[in-house]
Amino acid sequence: MSSQIRCVVVGYGSAFQWGHRHTEWVEQTDGLLLYGICDTDADARSRAQQNFGERVKIFSELDEVLNDDAVDLVILVTPHDTHAPLAIKALNAGKHVLTEKVMCVNTDEADAMIQAARKSGRMLSVFHNRRWDSDFLTVKKVVESGMLGDIFLVESAVSVREKPSGWRAVKRHGGGQLYDWGAHLFDQAVQLIGTDPVTVFADIQRRVWEVDVDTFAKVLVRFENGCVFEADFGTVQWISKPRWGVFGEKGTLVKEGFDPDEKARVRTSINGVTADLQIESVPGDWSAVYRNVSEHLNEGADLIVKPENVRKSIAIIEAAFRSAEAGESVSIEKS
């Protein structure tokens, strides 16, 4: 690649130091250049300056970034409720945007972001790194092989016992498991099942921890092809459920956890004989997100994580809140 896309990471001092990880992915990707880091917090800016010296520009406000004509791509690593307004502002300023998940907090915001990207002619994508998780890639490979037959039920769970902290424990910032892990699980479901979600039933609870966000949720999503996706996630479970259970007419898969060294178990029929198989895990690769963004912007490659597709998972989250409040199944309207 002869050209380099000049990138600014906005939110260096965010929870779990994800901002720093994004700077590493940028620097490891051909065709991308870490041009700057932006954070409103002085301590975060100081850490960035210590880590990168004079190699990058340090910005204190997004407006400074957007007024710099050298900036090509803005990477948002900020609280969930800020993604839509900041992304729209950056797109309107003529910048490409990659935002951390969750893309936004409702479909109205998603539609406004998509419209801003179309109007500006700039790229909008979402850092859905867990499309490249080892466990998901392994499940996807088995499903696509056909050895399970037609899939009618997919169970997916992520459960820990840990008190939510920081802005992730604040509802108005889009905190809670339904946004934090729901964004990943529902996005994976959309990719795996391959048709649109049509109805959602959800039970959302707040237990154990003194926080104002959900700490447990069970969500059932029915897709157009009749497949049901059952998601469980929370921060109050003492023992985790299996990460995956995939049930098809010809076989079943179980994957216990995220560990890439752990094999998936499959029971199926081969030539009329029941067979128990151990499936090697496919290696994961989170850096694939940035490689694709670079290839898209530099070479015109197809963008893998399209905002129109991500909108489907936002619609599921939005419907889950409506369902829990109403105590009944609700429909999802197509965009």
Helices and strands as residue ranges (DSSP letters): E 5-10, G 15-17, H 18-27, E 32-38, H 42-52, G 53-55, E 57-59, H 62-66, E 73-76, G 80-82, H 83-92, E 96-100, H 107-120, E 124-127, G 129-132, H 134-145, E 151-159, G 166-169, G 171-173, H 177-180, H 182-193, E 197-205, E 216-223, E 228-234, E 244-248, E 251-255, E 264-270, E 273-279, H 288-299, H 307-326, E 330-331
